[in-house]
Amino acid sequence: MRNLLMKSKRYGDVLEMIYIAKDGQISKRYIKVIQIGEVSFRAYCYTRMSKRTFTLNNVLALVPVTIKERDII
C-alpha cells in the first residue's frame, strides 16, 4: 500500500480509497496524495473537497482511478 501511495504522489494520480473512520463508519473517497508519514498520510479528498489526514491502518482498500472514472468525478 505504501508503494502505491508513493507512486501516486510522484505522478499525481488520483486514488479510490475505502476507509474506516475512528467511529467505525466506512466511506469511499477519491484522493490525491500530498504527503506520506510513518503512520498517516495527507491527501486532498475530492469527496469532502478539503485536505485530510488519514491513518494508514484504517485504509481498507486503495486502487488507482482509471481515465474513464476520472471523467465522472
TORBAVEX-215256 format. One record per residue: residue number from 1; residue in three letters; x, y, z of N, C-alpha, C in turn. Coordinates in nm, 3 decimals, m for minus. Each point is the difference from the previous one (the first is absolute). Layout:
N
site nr:NUM; rest:Ala; nc1:X; nc2:Y; nc3:Z; cac1:X; cac2:Y; cac3:Z; cc1:X; cc2:Y; cc3:Z
...
END
This chain:
73
site nr:1; rest:Met; nc1:0.082; nc2:m0.119; nc3:0.000; cac1:m0.082; cac2:0.119; cac3:0.000; cc1:0.087; cc2:0.126; cc3:0.000
site nr:2; rest:Arg; nc1:0.105; nc2:0.001; nc3:0.080; cac1:0.088; cac2:0.116; cac3:0.006; cc1:0.061; cc2:0.030; cc3:m0.137
site nr:3; rest:Asn; nc1:0.036; nc2:m0.106; nc3:m0.075; cac1:0.056; cac2:0.020; cac3:m0.133; cc1:m0.099; cc2:0.066; cc3:m0.094
site nr:4; rest:Leu; nc1:m0.127; nc2:m0.039; nc3:0.009; cac1:m0.104; cac2:0.061; cac3:m0.083; cc1:m0.019; cc2:0.147; cc3:0.036
site nr:5; rest:Leu; nc1:0.005; nc2:0.032; nc3:0.129; cac1:m0.011; cac2:0.139; cac3:0.044; cc1:0.117; cc2:0.084; cc3:m0.051
site nr:6; rest:Met; nc1:0.120; nc2:m0.056; nc3:0.009; cac1:0.119; cac2:0.073; cac3:m0.046; cc1:m0.005; cc2:0.022; cc3:m0.151
site nr:7; rest:Lys; nc1:m0.041; nc2:m0.101; nc3:m0.074; cac1:m0.012; cac2:0.011; cac3:m0.146; cc1:m0.107; cc2:0.104; cc3:m0.037
site nr:8; rest:Ser; nc1:m0.110; nc2:m0.003; nc3:0.071; cac1:m0.108; cac2:0.096; cac3:m0.024; cc1:0.047; cc2:0.143; cc3:0.026
site nr:9; rest:Lys; nc1:0.076; nc2:0.020; nc3:0.107; cac1:0.052; cac2:0.133; cac3:0.032; cc1:0.097; cc2:0.046; cc3:m0.108
site nr:10; rest:Arg; nc1:0.089; nc2:m0.089; nc3:m0.043; cac1:0.101; cac2:0.033; cac3:m0.101; cc1:m0.064; cc2:0.042; cc3:m0.132
site nr:11; rest:Tyr; nc1:m0.103; nc2:m0.072; nc3:m0.044; cac1:m0.060; cac2:0.025; cac3:m0.131; cc1:m0.129; cc2:0.082; cc3:0.005
site nr:12; rest:Gly; nc1:m0.047; nc2:0.032; nc3:0.120; cac1:m0.122; cac2:0.080; cac3:0.013; cc1:m0.127; cc2:m0.075; cc3:m0.034
site nr:13; rest:Asp; nc1:0.003; nc2:m0.133; nc3:0.015; cac1:m0.118; cac2:m0.082; cac3:m0.030; cc1:m0.107; cc2:0.015; cc3:0.106
site nr:14; rest:Val; nc1:m0.125; nc2:m0.015; nc3:m0.043; cac1:m0.113; cac2:m0.002; cac3:0.092; cc1:m0.025; cc2:m0.146; cc3:0.039
site nr:15; rest:Leu; nc1:m0.028; nc2:m0.021; nc3:0.128; cac1:m0.027; cac2:m0.135; cac3:0.051; cc1:m0.142; cc2:m0.009; cc3:0.055
site nr:16; rest:Glu; nc1:m0.058; nc2:m0.117; nc3:m0.011; cac1:m0.127; cac2:m0.029; cac3:0.066; cc1:0.034; cc2:m0.077; cc3:0.127
site nr:17; rest:Met; nc1:m0.057; nc2:0.043; nc3:0.111; cac1:0.036; cac2:m0.060; cac3:0.129; cc1:m0.126; cc2:m0.037; cc3:0.076
site nr:18; rest:Ile; nc1:0.001; nc2:m0.119; nc3:0.060; cac1:m0.104; cac2:m0.039; cac3:0.095; cc1:0.065; cc2:0.015; cc3:0.138
site nr:19; rest:Tyr; nc1:m0.064; nc2:0.079; nc3:0.086; cac1:0.061; cac2:0.041; cac3:0.126; cc1:m0.098; cc2:m0.021; cc3:0.115
site nr:20; rest:Ile; nc1:0.052; nc2:m0.046; nc3:0.113; cac1:m0.082; cac2:m0.014; cac3:0.120; cc1:0.042; cc2:0.107; cc3:0.100
site nr:21; rest:Ala; nc1:m0.096; nc2:0.081; nc3:0.041; cac1:0.026; cac2:0.110; cac3:0.094; cc1:0.011; cc2:m0.053; cc3:0.143
site nr:22; rest:Lys; nc1:0.043; nc2:0.086; nc3:0.091; cac1:0.014; cac2:m0.038; cac3:0.141; cc1:m0.130; cc2:m0.051; cc3:0.059
site nr:23; rest:Asp; nc1:m0.113; nc2:0.056; nc3:m0.046; cac1:m0.131; cac2:m0.041; cac3:0.054; cc1:m0.055; cc2:m0.125; cc3:m0.068
site nr:24; rest:Gly; nc1:0.077; nc2:m0.058; nc3:m0.092; cac1:m0.041; cac2:m0.124; cac3:m0.066; cc1:m0.073; cc2:0.018; cc3:m0.132
site nr:25; rest:Gln; nc1:m0.026; nc2:0.124; nc3:m0.038; cac1:m0.068; cac2:0.026; cac3:m0.127; cc1:0.093; cc2:m0.025; cc3:m0.117
site nr:26; rest:Ile; nc1:m0.050; nc2:m0.069; nc3:m0.102; cac1:0.079; cac2:m0.030; cac3:m0.119; cc1:m0.042; cc2:0.096; cc3:m0.110
site nr:27; rest:Ser; nc1:0.100; nc2:0.057; nc3:m0.069; cac1:m0.031; cac2:0.093; cac3:m0.108; cc1:0.090; cc2:m0.027; cc3:m0.121
site nr:28; rest:Lys; nc1:m0.049; nc2:0.039; nc3:m0.116; cac1:0.075; cac2:m0.010; cac3:m0.124; cc1:0.043; cc2:0.141; cc3:m0.035
site nr:29; rest:Arg; nc1:0.130; nc2:0.020; nc3:m0.021; cac1:0.054; cac2:0.134; cac3:m0.027; cc1:0.086; cc2:m0.002; cc3:m0.126
site nr:30; rest:Tyr; nc1:0.004; nc2:0.114; nc3:m0.067; cac1:0.094; cac2:0.022; cac3:m0.109; cc1:0.102; cc2:0.100; cc3:0.051
site nr:31; rest:Ile; nc1:0.126; nc2:m0.037; nc3:m0.006; cac1:0.105; cac2:0.082; cac3:0.062; cc1:0.118; cc2:0.021; cc3:m0.094
site nr:32; rest:Lys; nc1:0.076; nc2:0.106; nc3:0.030; cac1:0.128; cac2:0.027; cac3:m0.065; cc1:0.102; cc2:0.021; cc3:0.112
site nr:33; rest:Val; nc1:0.101; nc2:m0.086; nc3:0.007; cac1:0.096; cac2:m0.002; cac3:0.110; cc1:0.089; cc2:0.125; cc3:m0.002
site nr:34; rest:Ile; nc1:0.019; nc2:0.061; nc3:0.117; cac1:0.083; cac2:0.119; cac3:0.016; cc1:0.129; cc2:m0.034; cc3:0.074
site nr:35; rest:Gln; nc1:m0.011; nc2:m0.076; nc3:0.111; cac1:0.114; cac2:m0.029; cac3:0.086; cc1:m0.021; cc2:m0.136; cc3:0.067
site nr:36; rest:Ile; nc1:0.109; nc2:m0.076; nc3:0.017; cac1:m0.009; cac2:m0.132; cac3:0.061; cc1:0.091; cc2:m0.005; cc3:0.122
site nr:37; rest:Gly; nc1:m0.058; nc2:m0.040; nc3:0.114; cac1:0.077; cac2:m0.014; cac3:0.124; cc1:0.012; cc2:m0.146; cc3:0.039
site nr:38; rest:Glu; nc1:0.046; nc2:m0.025; nc3:0.122; cac1:0.018; cac2:m0.137; cac3:0.048; cc1:m0.132; cc2:m0.071; cc3:0.025
site nr:39; rest:Val; nc1:m0.095; nc2:0.068; nc3:0.064; cac1:m0.128; cac2:m0.063; cac3:0.035; cc1:m0.121; cc2:0.065; cc3:m0.065
site nr:40; rest:Ser; nc1:0.022; nc2:0.110; nc3:m0.071; cac1:m0.112; cac2:0.069; cac3:m0.064; cc1:0.047; cc2:0.069; cc3:m0.128
site nr:41; rest:Phe; nc1:m0.095; nc2:0.052; nc3:m0.074; cac1:0.033; cac2:0.077; cac3:m0.120; cc1:m0.102; cc2:0.110; cc3:m0.020
site nr:42; rest:Arg; nc1:0.044; nc2:0.107; nc3:m0.067; cac1:m0.089; cac2:0.114; cac3:m0.033; cc1:m0.037; cc2:m0.012; cc3:m0.146
site nr:43; rest:Ala; nc1:m0.125; nc2:0.034; nc3:m0.027; cac1:m0.048; cac2:m0.008; cac3:m0.137; cc1:m0.113; cc2:0.101; cc3:m0.020
site nr:44; rest:Tyr; nc1:m0.017; nc2:0.042; nc3:m0.125; cac1:m0.117; cac2:0.080; cac3:m0.033; cc1:m0.113; cc2:m0.099; cc3:m0.025
site nr:45; rest:Cys; nc1:m0.110; nc2:0.015; nc3:0.072; cac1:m0.116; cac2:m0.088; cac3:m0.014; cc1:m0.103; cc2:0.069; cc3:m0.090
site nr:46; rest:Tyr; nc1:m0.023; nc2:m0.058; nc3:m0.117; cac1:m0.097; cac2:0.056; cac3:m0.094; cc1:m0.143; cc2:m0.018; cc3:0.051
site nr:47; rest:Thr; nc1:m0.022; nc2:m0.099; nc3:0.085; cac1:m0.133; cac2:m0.023; cac3:0.056; cc1:m0.037; cc2:0.111; cc3:0.098
site nr:48; rest:Arg; nc1:0.094; nc2:0.039; nc3:0.085; cac1:m0.024; cac2:0.105; cac3:0.101; cc1:0.046; cc2:0.138; cc3:m0.048
site nr:49; rest:Met; nc1:0.070; nc2:0.003; nc3:m0.113; cac1:0.053; cac2:0.124; cac3:m0.059; cc1:0.089; cc2:0.076; cc3:0.097
site nr:50; rest:Ser; nc1:0.091; nc2:m0.074; nc3:0.067; cac1:0.095; cac2:0.063; cac3:0.092; cc1:0.117; cc2:m0.095; cc3:0.023
site nr:51; rest:Lys; nc1:0.107; nc2:0.055; nc3:0.057; cac1:0.116; cac2:m0.082; cac3:0.037; cc1:m0.033; cc2:m0.074; cc3:0.128
site nr:52; rest:Arg; nc1:0.036; nc2:m0.129; nc3:0.003; cac1:m0.029; cac2:m0.084; cac3:0.115; cc1:0.122; cc2:m0.083; cc3:0.038
site nr:53; rest:Thr; nc1:0.005; nc2:m0.043; nc3:0.124; cac1:0.104; cac2:m0.092; cac3:0.047; cc1:m0.066; cc2:m0.135; cc3:0.024
site nr:54; rest:Phe; nc1:0.060; nc2:m0.105; nc3:m0.057; cac1:m0.053; cac2:m0.136; cac3:0.012; cc1:0.102; cc2:m0.089; cc3:0.068
site nr:55; rest:Thr; nc1:m0.046; nc2:m0.090; nc3:0.086; cac1:0.085; cac2:m0.097; cac3:0.066; cc1:0.017; cc2:m0.121; cc3:m0.092
site nr:56; rest:Leu; nc1:0.124; nc2:m0.041; nc3:m0.022; cac1:0.027; cac2:m0.112; cac3:m0.091; cc1:m0.072; cc2:m0.127; cc3:0.043
site nr:57; rest:Asn; nc1:m0.007; nc2:m0.028; nc3:0.129; cac1:m0.064; cac2:m0.123; cac3:0.048; cc1:m0.151; cc2:m0.002; cc3:m0.025
site nr:58; rest:Asn; nc1:m0.060; nc2:0.115; nc3:m0.026; cac1:m0.145; cac2:0.006; cac3:m0.023; cc1:m0.038; cc2:m0.009; cc3:m0.147
site nr:59; rest:Val; nc1:0.097; nc2:m0.010; nc3:m0.088; cac1:m0.028; cac2:m0.015; cac3:m0.143; cc1:m0.032; cc2:m0.145; cc3:m0.027
site nr:60; rest:Leu; nc1:m0.121; nc2:m0.027; nc3:m0.052; cac1:m0.042; cac2:m0.137; cac3:m0.028; cc1:0.036; cc2:m0.041; cc3:m0.142
site nr:61; rest:Ala; nc1:m0.007; nc2:0.094; nc3:m0.096; cac1:0.034; cac2:m0.028; cac3:m0.140; cc1:0.045; cc2:0.128; cc3:m0.066
site nr:62; rest:Leu; nc1:0.088; nc2:m0.016; nc3:m0.098; cac1:0.057; cac2:0.115; cac3:m0.071; cc1:0.030; cc2:m0.043; cc3:m0.143
site nr:63; rest:Val; nc1:m0.061; nc2:0.068; nc3:m0.097; cac1:0.022; cac2:m0.033; cac3:m0.141; cc1:0.011; cc2:0.128; cc3:m0.083
site nr:64; rest:Pro; nc1:0.082; nc2:m0.003; nc3:m0.105; cac1:0.009; cac2:0.117; cac3:m0.088; cc1:m0.131; cc2:0.020; cc3:m0.077
site nr:65; rest:Val; nc1:m0.032; nc2:0.124; nc3:m0.027; cac1:m0.119; cac2:0.033; cac3:m0.079; cc1:0.041; cc2:0.000; cc3:m0.146
site nr:66; rest:Thr; nc1:m0.078; nc2:m0.070; nc3:m0.083; cac1:0.029; cac2:m0.002; cac3:m0.143; cc1:m0.049; cc2:0.128; cc3:m0.065
site nr:67; rest:Ile; nc1:0.043; nc2:0.024; nc3:m0.120; cac1:m0.035; cac2:0.124; cac3:m0.072; cc1:m0.151; cc2:0.014; cc3:m0.014
site nr:68; rest:Lys; nc1:m0.071; nc2:m0.107; nc3:m0.030; cac1:m0.146; cac2:0.007; cac3:m0.015; cc1:m0.067; cc2:0.041; cc3:0.130
site nr:69; rest:Glu; nc1:0.046; nc2:m0.053; nc3:0.113; cac1:m0.058; cac2:0.037; cac3:0.128; cc1:0.032; cc2:0.144; cc3:0.036
site nr:70; rest:Arg; nc1:0.117; nc2:0.050; nc3:m0.040; cac1:0.038; cac2:0.138; cac3:0.028; cc1:m0.096; cc2:0.097; cc3:m0.065
site nr:71; rest:Asp; nc1:m0.050; nc2:m0.032; nc3:m0.120; cac1:m0.092; cac2:0.088; cac3:m0.070; cc1:m0.133; cc2:0.014; cc3:0.075
site nr:72; rest:Ile; nc1:m0.034; nc2:m0.098; nc3:0.081; cac1:m0.124; cac2:0.003; cac3:0.076; cc1:0.008; cc2:0.093; cc3:0.118
site nr:73; rest:Ile; nc1:0.119; nc2:0.011; nc3:0.060; cac1:0.017; cac2:0.080; cac3:0.123; cc1:m0.031; cc2:0.143; cc3:m0.023
END
